[in-house]
Amino acid sequence: LYENFGATKIIGDNTGVGAKFVKELKEKYLSVDAQDFQPAKRNVLLMNLRTLFEQGRIVIPSNSESSPMTDILIYELSGFRSVKNESTGHESWHSNLSHDDSVMSLAMAVKSISNPKKVMEDLIFGVWI
């Protein structure tokens, strides 16, 4: 996939079993960013994603080509809720659904780019899928 889609970077789950795959990819000299999914790191990703949506920098297209992916993404987004820690006052985001893979993939994809709207279009229209 890395070569087929001309990827410049892979962002891999470096938590649990994912750490082995990140290590193997790095051993192949691929450009890999290891992403931790510990609660604090995960929350940073989700807060950034939320901000980008609120700023209108990410737009979820609505057409027949994108429908299967957008339906999954919208469903997964609908499961997220803000939870405020009473002792610290910090806000965190949690999903009450069994899967949030599409949301977390999007959050990782847009975490360090200058044009998140373009990445969303690429994700939906098959550049990364």
Sequence and secondary structure as in RCSB ss.txt:
>XXXX:A:sequence
LYENFGATKIIGDNTGVGAKFVKELKEKYLSVDAQDFQPAKRNVLLMNLRTLFEQGRIVIPSNSESSPMTDILIY
ELSGFRSVKNESTGHESWHSNLSHDDSVMSLAMAVKSISNPKKVMEDLIFGVWI
>XXXX:A:secstr
 TTTTT S EEEE STTHHHHHHHHHHTT  EEEE  SHHHHHHHHHHHHHHHHTT      STTTHHHHHHHHH
HHHTEEEEE TTT  EEEEE SS  HHHHHHHHHTTT S HHHHHHHHHTTS  
